[in-house]
Amino acid sequence: MITVTDLTFSYPGADRPAVQGVNLEIAENELCLVVGPSGSGKSTLLRCLNGLIPHFSGGTLTGTLRVNGLDPVLLTPREMSQTVGFVFQDPEAQFVVDRVEDEIAFSLENAALPKDEMEKRVEQALSLLELTHLRARRLETLSGGELQRVAVAAALALKPGILVLDEPTSQLDPHGAEELLEALVQLNKQLGLTIILAEHRLERVLPYAGKMIYLSQDRLGALFGEPRQVLGQVSLNPPMIILGKALGWQPLPLTIEQARQCARVTPAKISMNKVNSNHVPLHKQGLNRSAFIQTSSVEVSFGEVKAVSGVDLRLYPGEIAVLMGPNGAGKSTLLRAMVGLTTFQKGNIRVDGRDIAGRAVADICQQVGYLPQDPNALLFADTVMEELLITLRNHHLDASQSNPLPKRLLDLLGLADKMDCYPRDLSTGERQRVALGAILVTRPGALLLDEPTRGLDYEAKQALLKLLHGWRDEGMAILLVTHDVELVAQAADRVILMEKGQITADGAPQEILGSSKTFAPQVSRIFPGRGWLTVEDVIGAVDGGQY
């Protein structure tokens, strides 16, 4: 079905290849997972399969590709689209029209399908991705997760023989991700659809993958084989695999059920440094701190749709609070309201004791750093370093007044070697970190981060966590919106659940995550009722004889 031989590709002006010496053979009807660190070439490899590379990117490609007998280098992406459906890492990048139903129908109209067949396929795609209730909505009113599902539905409507997806669950809540992956599995099994997808959140996809491709800039070519075989050779592992390696589970479990079976066997004593999971937020240490951000009875409506309904929320200095909930719950809308980007019709919002009503967004953002879901919204400069310097100039600050200094901050974010690069040429994960650096360089009193780990590998997430914990301990108030339950298990001092525009729960991570069927991390699901959320929790219990 897909044969890749000695594939090497370099982007125009690049000092090294994005992928080098890749050899693969993916069988028909396979479900193949592509993994690797941020910037390792995953998106590049996927775009080679449908001809976007080199036709739209330019650059130098050597080696050969055959996709269902076709050569993507000789044919155009339009010709390849009849065989290869593609879902981009940034779903907004592939939209053409402005309504959900019209977007799904657009490619069918271009393919000149009969009206009856087109209507049938649109209905099937809407139903498959649970979008029927959104069919008439304008795309600009949808959440990031909803946009992602629309992009997948539009690709599936053409019924290609091969479906390629670049991080299709990165903005989906756990339920939505599971529903999407199960739908893809059914298409794979029932219709024989070959599926190739790149993902950073391996814990979501591992149970479904038949084959795995691992790419890294530190390695020539690619590791290719069954997931258990590949994961055993690399350090890029989800919590379940890390735990399995640490406790000597053989074979390595790929599902929660397999891990539970392994957990019934008492492991040997293992020494591992514990993380501090008993952090007490500063406002609970008897320091009598008031909330840095406070919302009172806030309501936000878009026409007849009430996105936020009577929300009372307090964010304190010296804590990391995490806001979770299903796609469309109103989380992003609430964050935008906090910095004045979205108008709220009722209630009030105070930042550091001052009402934000009537204040300019730029004024509010001197105190509150805000990272939106789409990092491109914050990228304007010609180089990564200039992005940080522009922020400092806009706040009338000198680079020497920044703490840490811009160069040091880029180093902490793993971007030291990208300092002189054009930001929009970077991977999604790298762009996310550049945008994060641009808002962090002024050291605001509070941070609002909307899906900050989109496009980040496990190592990059750990680096981000280290930064956030450091700033929290220095008194910064931090609010994360994320669907990444494994990140929440490590980061959160407090978890807040939101559904249908309202706060439905607010408490300690062990209380909220441990009792949730939807948001429980892998460790909690493997050891239900123990109060453990992370690998470190389990290892600490093993060392302490509590296993």
C-alpha positions as CSV (number, residue, x, y, z in Angstrom):
1,M,0.0,0.0,0.0
2,I,2.7,2.6,1.1
3,T,6.4,2.1,0.4
4,V,9.0,4.6,1.4
5,T,12.6,4.0,0.3
6,D,15.6,6.1,1.4
7,L,13.4,9.2,1.8
8,T,15.3,12.4,2.7
9,F,13.8,15.9,2.6
10,S,15.2,19.3,3.4
11,Y,13.1,22.5,3.5
12,P,14.4,25.5,1.5
13,G,17.3,27.1,3.3
14,A,17.4,24.5,6.1
15,D,20.8,23.5,7.4
16,R,19.8,19.9,7.9
17,P,17.2,17.5,6.6
18,A,13.7,17.4,8.3
19,V,13.7,13.6,7.6
20,Q,16.6,11.5,6.5
21,G,17.0,8.0,5.2
22,V,13.5,6.8,6.0
23,N,12.5,3.3,4.9
24,L,9.0,2.0,5.5
25,E,6.4,-0.4,4.2
26,I,2.9,0.1,5.5
27,A,0.4,-2.7,4.6
28,E,-3.1,-2.1,3.4
29,N,-5.7,-1.8,6.1
30,E,-3.1,-0.9,8.7
31,L,-3.5,1.6,11.6
32,C,-0.1,3.1,12.0
33,L,1.0,5.6,14.7
34,V,3.8,8.1,14.0
35,V,5.6,9.3,17.1
36,G,8.7,11.3,18.0
37,P,9.9,14.5,19.7
38,S,8.6,17.9,18.6
39,G,10.4,18.9,15.4
40,S,11.5,15.3,14.5
41,G,9.8,15.3,11.1
42,K,6.4,13.7,11.8
43,S,4.3,16.3,10.0
44,T,6.9,16.4,7.2
45,L,6.7,12.6,6.6
46,L,2.9,12.8,6.6
47,R,2.8,15.6,4.0
48,C,5.1,13.7,1.7
49,L,2.4,11.0,1.4
50,N,-0.2,13.2,-0.3
51,G,2.2,15.4,-2.3
52,L,2.0,18.6,-0.2
53,I,5.7,18.1,0.1
54,P,7.4,19.1,-2.2
55,H,4.7,20.7,-4.3
56,F,3.7,23.4,-1.8
57,S,6.7,23.5,0.4
58,G,9.5,23.5,-2.1
59,G,12.7,22.0,-0.9
60,T,14.8,19.0,-1.9
61,L,13.4,15.4,-1.8
62,T,15.4,12.3,-2.6
63,G,14.4,8.7,-2.5
64,T,11.1,7.2,-3.6
65,L,7.5,7.0,-2.4
66,R,4.7,4.9,-3.7
67,V,1.2,5.3,-2.2
68,N,-1.3,2.7,-3.5
69,G,0.9,2.5,-6.6
70,L,1.0,6.3,-7.1
71,D,3.9,8.7,-7.0
72,P,3.1,11.8,-4.9
73,V,6.0,13.6,-6.4
74,L,4.8,13.2,-10.0
75,L,1.1,13.8,-9.2
76,T,-0.4,16.9,-7.8
77,P,-1.9,17.0,-4.3
78,R,-5.3,17.5,-5.9
79,E,-4.9,14.2,-7.8
80,M,-3.6,12.5,-4.6
81,S,-6.6,13.7,-2.6
82,Q,-8.8,11.1,-4.3
83,T,-6.6,8.4,-2.6
84,V,-5.2,10.2,0.5
85,G,-7.4,12.2,2.9
86,F,-5.5,14.6,5.1
87,V,-6.3,16.3,8.4
88,F,-3.9,19.1,9.3
89,Q,-2.3,19.8,12.7
90,D,-4.0,23.2,12.6
91,P,-7.6,22.4,11.4
92,E,-8.2,26.1,10.7
93,A,-5.6,25.9,7.9
94,Q,-7.7,23.7,5.7
95,F,-11.1,25.4,6.0
96,V,-12.5,27.2,3.0
97,V,-16.1,28.1,3.8
98,D,-17.7,29.4,7.0
99,R,-20.4,26.9,8.1
100,V,-19.9,23.4,9.4
101,E,-22.2,21.7,6.9
102,D,-20.9,23.6,3.9
103,E,-17.3,22.8,4.9
104,I,-18.0,19.1,4.9
105,A,-19.8,19.4,1.5
106,F,-17.1,21.5,-0.1
107,S,-14.8,18.7,-1.2
108,L,-17.8,16.6,-2.4
109,E,-18.9,19.5,-4.6
110,N,-15.5,19.8,-6.1
111,A,-15.6,16.0,-6.8
112,A,-18.9,16.5,-8.7
113,L,-20.8,13.9,-6.7
114,P,-24.5,13.6,-7.3
115,K,-26.6,15.7,-4.9
116,D,-28.3,12.6,-3.3
117,E,-24.9,11.0,-2.6
118,M,-23.4,14.2,-1.4
119,E,-26.3,14.7,1.1
120,K,-25.9,11.1,2.3
121,R,-22.2,11.5,2.9
122,V,-22.6,14.8,4.7
123,E,-25.1,13.2,7.1
124,Q,-22.9,10.2,7.7
125,A,-19.9,12.5,8.5
126,L,-21.9,14.7,10.8
127,S,-23.2,11.7,12.7
128,L,-19.9,9.9,12.9
129,L,-18.2,12.9,14.5
130,E,-21.2,13.9,16.6
131,L,-21.6,17.2,14.8
132,T,-25.2,17.1,13.7
133,H,-26.3,19.7,16.3
134,L,-23.6,22.0,15.0
135,R,-24.3,21.6,11.3
136,A,-25.5,25.2,10.9
137,R,-23.0,26.9,13.1
138,R,-20.3,29.2,11.8
139,L,-16.8,27.8,12.1
140,E,-15.6,31.0,13.9
141,T,-18.0,30.2,16.8
142,L,-16.7,26.7,17.5
143,S,-14.2,25.6,20.1
144,G,-10.8,24.2,19.0
145,G,-12.0,20.6,19.6
146,E,-15.1,21.2,17.6
147,L,-13.0,22.6,14.7
148,Q,-10.8,19.5,14.9
149,R,-13.8,17.2,14.5
150,V,-15.1,19.2,11.6
151,A,-11.8,18.8,9.8
152,V,-11.9,15.1,10.3
153,A,-15.5,14.8,9.1
154,A,-14.6,16.8,5.9
155,A,-11.7,14.4,5.2
156,L,-13.8,11.3,5.8
157,A,-16.7,12.5,3.6
158,L,-14.6,11.8,0.4
159,K,-14.1,8.2,1.6
160,P,-10.4,8.0,0.7
161,G,-8.6,4.6,0.8
162,I,-5.9,6.2,3.1
163,L,-6.6,8.7,5.8
164,V,-3.6,10.7,7.2
165,L,-4.2,12.7,10.4
166,D,-1.7,15.0,12.1
167,E,-2.5,15.1,15.9
168,P,-6.2,14.6,15.5
169,T,-7.0,14.5,19.2
170,S,-4.8,17.3,20.4
171,Q,-7.8,19.6,21.1
172,L,-10.3,16.9,22.0
173,D,-11.6,16.1,25.5
174,P,-10.9,12.5,26.6
175,H,-14.5,11.4,25.7
176,G,-14.3,13.1,22.3
177,A,-10.8,11.6,21.6
178,E,-12.0,8.1,22.5
179,E,-15.1,8.5,20.3
180,L,-13.0,9.7,17.4
181,L,-10.4,6.9,17.7
182,E,-13.1,4.2,18.0
183,A,-14.7,5.6,14.9
184,L,-11.4,5.4,13.1
185,V,-10.9,1.8,14.2
186,Q,-14.4,0.9,12.9
187,L,-13.5,2.5,9.5
188,N,-10.2,0.6,9.6
189,K,-11.9,-2.7,10.3
190,Q,-15.2,-2.5,8.4
191,L,-14.2,-0.5,5.3
192,G,-10.5,-1.4,5.2
193,L,-9.4,2.2,5.5
194,T,-5.6,2.5,6.0
195,I,-5.0,5.1,8.7
196,I,-1.7,6.9,9.5
197,L,-1.8,9.3,12.4
198,A,0.8,11.3,14.3
199,E,0.2,11.9,18.0
200,H,2.1,13.1,21.1
201,R,-0.4,11.8,23.6
202,L,0.5,8.2,23.1
203,E,-1.6,7.0,26.1
204,R,-4.7,7.8,24.0
205,V,-3.8,5.9,20.8
206,L,-1.6,3.0,21.8
207,P,-4.5,0.5,22.3
208,Y,-5.6,1.0,18.7
209,A,-2.2,1.0,16.8
210,G,-1.0,-2.0,14.9
211,K,2.3,-0.5,13.8
212,M,4.4,2.4,15.0
213,I,6.9,4.7,13.3
214,Y,9.4,6.5,15.6
215,L,11.3,9.5,14.2
216,S,14.1,11.5,15.8
217,Q,16.6,14.1,14.7
218,D,19.2,12.1,16.7
219,R,18.6,9.0,14.6
220,L,19.1,8.2,10.9
221,G,16.0,6.8,9.3
222,A,13.0,5.5,11.4
223,L,12.2,2.8,13.9
224,F,9.3,0.8,12.5
225,G,7.5,-2.1,14.0
226,E,4.9,-3.2,16.5
227,P,4.3,-0.6,19.2
228,R,5.6,-2.8,22.1
229,Q,8.8,-3.4,20.1
230,V,9.4,0.2,19.3
231,L,8.5,1.6,22.7
232,G,11.0,-0.8,24.3
233,Q,13.8,0.9,22.4
234,V,13.0,4.6,23.1
235,S,12.4,6.8,26.1
236,L,9.4,8.7,24.6
237,N,6.8,6.8,26.6
238,P,3.4,7.5,28.2
239,P,3.0,6.9,32.0
240,M,1.8,3.3,31.6
241,I,4.9,2.3,29.7
242,I,7.3,4.2,32.0
243,L,5.7,2.4,35.0
244,G,5.9,-0.9,33.2
245,K,9.6,-0.4,32.5
246,A,10.3,0.7,36.1
247,L,8.5,-2.2,37.6
248,G,9.8,-4.8,35.2
249,W,6.4,-5.7,33.6
250,Q,6.8,-8.1,30.7
251,P,5.5,-7.9,28.1
252,L,4.9,-4.2,28.3
253,P,1.2,-3.4,28.7
254,L,-0.5,-1.5,25.9
255,T,-3.9,-1.2,27.5
256,I,-5.2,-0.4,30.9
257,E,-6.6,-3.9,31.2
258,Q,-3.2,-5.4,30.5
259,A,-1.6,-3.0,33.0
260,R,-4.1,-4.0,35.7
261,Q,-3.1,-7.6,35.2
262,C,0.5,-6.8,35.6
263,A,-0.2,-4.7,38.7
264,R,-1.6,-7.8,40.5
265,V,2.0,-9.1,40.7
266,T,3.9,-7.5,43.6
267,P,7.0,-5.7,42.1
268,A,10.5,-5.7,43.4
269,K,11.7,-2.7,45.4
270,I,12.7,0.1,43.1
271,S,14.5,3.3,44.0
272,M,13.3,6.5,42.3
273,N,13.2,10.1,43.4
274,K,9.8,11.2,44.4
275,V,8.3,14.5,43.2
276,N,6.7,16.8,45.7
277,S,3.0,16.0,45.3
278,N,2.1,17.7,48.6
279,H,2.5,21.3,47.5
280,V,0.2,23.7,49.5
281,P,-0.8,26.8,47.5
282,L,0.4,30.0,49.1
283,H,-3.1,31.3,49.8
284,K,-3.6,28.2,52.0
285,Q,-0.4,28.6,54.0
286,G,-1.9,31.1,56.4
287,L,-0.6,34.1,54.3
288,N,-4.1,35.6,53.9
289,R,-3.6,36.2,50.2
290,S,-6.5,37.6,48.1
291,A,-7.4,36.3,44.7
292,F,-5.4,37.8,41.8
293,I,-8.2,37.2,39.4
294,Q,-11.8,37.0,40.5
295,T,-14.9,36.4,38.4
296,S,-18.4,37.0,39.9
297,S,-21.6,35.7,38.2
298,V,-20.0,36.1,34.8
299,E,-22.3,35.4,31.8
300,V,-21.2,35.3,28.1
301,S,-23.7,34.8,25.3
302,F,-23.3,34.5,21.5
303,G,-26.7,35.3,20.2
304,E,-29.0,32.8,21.8
305,V,-26.2,30.5,22.8
306,K,-25.1,31.0,26.4
307,A,-21.4,30.0,26.5
308,V,-20.7,31.0,30.1
309,S,-23.5,31.0,32.7
310,G,-23.0,32.6,36.1
311,V,-19.4,31.6,36.7
312,D,-17.7,32.5,40.1
313,L,-14.0,31.6,40.1
314,R,-11.0,32.8,42.1
315,L,-7.4,32.3,41.0
316,Y,-4.8,32.9,43.7
317,P,-1.1,33.7,43.7
318,G,1.1,30.7,44.2
319,E,-1.2,28.1,42.7
320,I,-1.6,26.2,39.5
321,A,-5.3,25.7,38.9
322,V,-6.5,23.6,35.9
323,L,-9.9,24.1,34.2
324,M,-11.2,21.0,32.5
325,G,-14.4,20.0,30.8
326,P,-15.8,18.7,27.5
327,N,-15.3,20.5,24.2
328,G,-17.7,23.5,24.0
329,A,-18.1,23.8,27.8
330,G,-17.1,27.5,27.7
331,K,-13.5,27.2,29.0
332,S,-11.8,29.2,26.3
333,T,-14.6,31.8,26.3
334,L,-14.1,32.3,30.0
335,L,-10.3,32.8,29.5
336,R,-10.9,35.3,26.7
337,A,-13.4,37.2,28.9
338,M,-10.8,37.5,31.7
339,V,-8.4,39.5,29.4
340,G,-11.1,41.5,27.7
341,L,-11.1,39.8,24.4
342,T,-14.7,38.6,24.8
343,T,-17.5,40.8,26.0
344,F,-19.4,39.5,29.0
345,Q,-23.0,40.6,29.4
346,K,-23.4,40.1,33.2
347,G,-21.2,39.9,36.3
348,N,-17.8,41.4,36.8
349,I,-14.1,40.4,36.6
350,R,-11.4,41.9,38.8
351,V,-7.6,41.6,38.2
352,D,-5.4,42.3,41.2
353,G,-8.4,44.0,42.8
354,R,-9.3,46.2,39.9
355,D,-12.4,45.9,37.7
356,I,-11.5,45.2,34.0
357,A,-14.6,47.0,32.7
358,G,-13.6,49.7,30.3
359,R,-9.9,48.7,30.3
360,A,-8.0,48.0,27.1
361,V,-6.9,44.5,26.4
362,A,-3.2,45.7,26.2
363,D,-3.6,47.2,29.7
364,I,-5.0,44.0,31.2
365,C,-2.4,41.9,29.5
366,Q,0.4,43.8,31.3
367,Q,-0.8,41.9,34.4
368,V,-2.2,38.8,32.8
369,G,-0.3,36.7,30.2
370,Y,-2.7,34.9,27.9
371,L,-1.8,32.1,25.5
372,P,-4.6,31.2,23.1
373,Q,-5.1,27.8,21.5
374,D,-3.7,29.0,18.2
375,P,-0.1,30.2,18.8
376,N,-0.1,31.9,15.4
377,A,-2.3,34.6,16.9
378,L,0.8,35.9,18.9
379,L,3.5,35.5,16.2
380,F,4.4,38.6,14.2
381,A,8.2,38.9,14.1
382,D,10.8,37.6,11.7
383,T,12.7,35.7,14.3
384,V,12.0,33.8,17.5
385,M,14.1,36.2,19.6
386,E,12.4,39.2,18.1
387,E,9.0,37.9,19.3
388,L,10.2,38.2,22.9
389,L,11.8,41.6,22.3
390,I,8.6,43.0,20.7
391,T,6.7,42.0,23.8
392,L,9.2,43.8,26.0
393,R,9.1,46.9,23.9
394,N,5.3,47.0,23.9
395,H,5.4,46.9,27.7
396,H,8.1,49.6,27.7
397,L,10.7,47.3,29.2
398,D,14.3,46.8,28.4
399,A,15.6,43.2,27.7
400,S,18.0,43.6,30.6
401,Q,15.0,44.0,32.9
402,S,13.6,40.7,32.0
403,N,13.9,37.8,34.5
404,P,15.0,35.4,33.1
405,L,16.7,37.2,30.3
406,P,15.2,36.4,26.8
407,K,18.0,34.2,25.8
408,R,17.8,32.2,29.0
409,L,14.0,31.9,28.7
410,L,14.4,30.4,25.2
411,D,16.9,28.0,26.5
412,L,14.5,26.9,29.3
413,L,11.8,26.4,26.6
414,G,14.1,24.3,24.5
415,L,14.3,26.9,21.8
416,A,17.9,28.1,22.1
417,D,18.8,26.7,18.6
418,K,15.7,28.3,17.1
419,M,16.6,31.9,18.2
420,D,17.1,33.2,14.6
421,C,14.4,31.1,12.9
422,Y,11.2,32.4,11.4
423,P,8.6,31.4,13.9
424,R,5.9,30.3,11.4
425,D,8.4,27.8,9.8
426,L,8.5,25.9,13.1
427,S,6.5,22.9,14.1
428,T,3.2,23.5,16.1
429,G,4.9,22.4,19.3
430,E,7.8,24.8,18.7
431,R,5.4,27.7,17.8
432,Q,3.5,27.0,21.0
433,R,6.7,27.4,23.0
434,V,7.7,30.6,21.1
435,A,4.2,32.1,21.9
436,L,4.6,31.0,25.5
437,G,8.0,32.7,25.7
438,A,6.5,35.9,24.2
439,I,3.9,36.2,27.1
440,L,6.2,35.0,29.8
441,V,9.1,37.3,29.1
442,T,7.4,40.1,31.1
443,R,6.7,37.9,34.1
444,P,3.1,38.9,34.5
445,G,1.2,38.3,37.8
446,A,-1.0,35.7,36.3
447,L,-0.9,33.3,33.3
448,L,-3.9,31.9,31.4
449,L,-2.8,29.1,29.2
450,D,-5.3,27.5,26.7
451,E,-4.1,24.0,25.7
452,P,-0.4,24.9,26.2
453,T,0.9,21.4,25.5
454,R,-0.6,21.1,22.0
455,G,2.2,19.7,19.8
456,L,4.6,19.1,22.8
457,D,6.3,15.8,23.4
458,Y,6.8,14.3,26.8
459,E,10.2,15.9,27.3
460,A,9.0,19.3,26.3
461,K,6.0,19.0,28.7
462,Q,8.4,18.2,31.6
463,A,10.4,21.3,30.8
464,L,7.2,23.4,30.8
465,L,6.1,21.8,34.1
466,K,9.4,22.7,35.7
467,L,9.0,26.3,34.6
468,L,5.4,26.6,35.8
469,H,6.2,25.1,39.1
470,G,9.1,27.5,39.6
471,W,6.9,30.6,38.8
472,R,4.1,29.3,40.9
473,D,6.5,28.9,43.9
474,E,7.5,32.5,43.3
475,G,3.9,33.6,43.7
476,M,2.5,33.7,40.1
477,A,-1.2,32.7,39.7
478,I,-1.6,30.2,36.9
479,L,-4.7,28.8,35.2
480,L,-4.4,26.1,32.6
481,V,-7.2,24.9,30.3
482,T,-6.3,21.5,29.0
483,H,-7.6,18.1,28.0
484,D,-4.2,16.5,28.9
485,V,-5.1,14.5,32.0
486,E,-1.6,13.3,32.5
487,L,-0.3,16.8,32.6
488,V,-3.0,17.8,35.1
489,A,-2.0,14.9,37.3
490,Q,1.5,16.3,37.5
491,A,0.8,20.1,37.4
492,A,-2.4,20.9,39.3
493,D,-2.8,22.1,42.8
494,R,-6.5,22.5,42.2
495,V,-8.8,21.1,39.5
496,I,-12.0,22.9,38.3
497,L,-14.6,21.2,36.1
498,M,-16.8,23.1,33.7
499,E,-19.8,21.9,31.8
500,K,-22.4,23.7,29.7
501,G,-21.0,27.0,30.8
502,Q,-21.1,26.4,34.5
503,I,-18.5,25.3,37.2
504,T,-19.6,21.8,38.4
505,A,-16.7,20.9,40.6
506,D,-13.7,22.5,42.3
507,G,-11.2,20.7,44.5
508,A,-7.9,18.8,45.0
509,P,-6.6,16.8,42.1
510,Q,-6.8,13.5,44.0
511,E,-10.5,14.2,44.7
512,I,-11.6,15.4,41.3
513,L,-9.4,13.2,39.0
514,G,-9.5,10.1,41.2
515,S,-13.3,9.9,41.2
516,S,-13.8,10.8,37.5
517,K,-14.4,8.2,34.8
518,T,-13.7,10.7,32.1
519,F,-10.6,12.6,33.4
520,A,-8.8,9.9,35.4
521,P,-5.1,9.6,34.4
522,Q,-3.6,6.2,33.5
523,V,-2.1,5.5,37.0
524,S,-5.5,6.2,38.7
525,R,-7.2,3.8,36.3
526,I,-4.6,1.1,36.8
527,F,-4.8,1.4,40.6
528,P,-8.4,2.6,41.3
529,G,-9.1,3.8,44.8
530,R,-5.4,4.3,45.9
531,G,-5.3,8.0,45.4
532,W,-2.3,7.7,43.1
533,L,-2.2,9.9,40.0
534,T,1.4,9.8,38.7
535,V,4.2,7.2,38.2
536,E,6.1,8.9,41.0
537,D,3.1,8.2,43.4
538,V,3.3,4.5,42.6
539,I,7.0,4.2,42.9
540,G,7.0,6.1,46.2
541,A,4.4,3.6,47.5
542,V,6.5,0.7,46.3
543,D,9.6,2.1,48.1
544,G,7.5,2.7,51.2
545,G,6.0,-0.8,51.2
546,Q,2.5,0.4,50.6
547,Y,2.0,-1.5,47.3
